[in-house]
Structure formats: structure tokens, C-alpha cells
Amino acid sequence: MARICHSCGKRPAFGQSRSHSMVATKRRFDINVQKVRILESGAPKRVYVCTRCLKAGKVTKA
């Protein structure tokens, strides 16, 4: 399942890990998402929301 923020649409970024010899291997930068219950159109719903949106108060927790 894709872990995407329900509020802002933020998703994982992709890049490369570099070893001491500068060999590149693919890696994934995961975002900090939490599974929370929010109120959407009056009904509670469980969704993933990033911590930046939680701290900013962009969603109302149920």
C-alpha cells in the first residue's frame, strides 16, 4: 500500500545511497506518516497523514 499523505499528497522520494567507494544503490526516502482517524464530511475515516500536516492542524482528528 502506498503511504501518501491524505492532506497534502506528499509521497516518498527516491535517490541513491553512496558507499565509501561511491557505488550507487537505489534507496527510498520515506515520509513520516501516521495512521489517524479524521473527520471527513462528518464521518470518521482512518487515513495516513504526515506529521507536518498534523502539527499545522490541517486535519481535524475524530
N, C-alpha and C positions, 0 to 999 in steps of 0.2 A: 504494500500500500504506500502511495506517495505521501510523504509528510510535508504538506504545504500549509502555510498559514491561511486560515479561513478569512481573516480580516484584510490583510494586505497582499496576499498572494506570494509572499516570499517563499522561495524554494531552495533546495541545496545547490551550491556552486561546485564546479568541478575544476580541478587543477592537477598539479603534479607534485609528488614528493621527490626531493633530491637527496640522494645518498652522498656520502663523503666523496665518492668518485664522480659525482654529478650525473649518475644514471637516473633517468626519469622514469617513475612509475606513476600510473594514474591513481588519483585519490579523490575523495568526495568530502567537501566541507559541509557538514550537516548543520542546520539551523536549530536553535533551541526552541522547540515547540512543545507545548504541554497540552494534554487532553483535558478540556474543561467543558462544563455544562454552561451554555449560554442561552439567553432568551432571544429567539429569532421569530418574529411575527407572533409574539405572545406564547409560543410553545418552547419548552426546553429542548435543547439539542446538544449532543456531545460532538465537539469538533476539536481540531488541532488549532491552537492559536500561539503565535510566537510571543516570547516574553516581553519584547518591546511593545507590542500592542496591548498586552495585559497591564504593563506598568503605565502606559499612556491612557488607559481607560477607554480604549476604542470599542470594547465589547462589554456588555452587561452580563455578569455571572448570574446564573439561576440558583 
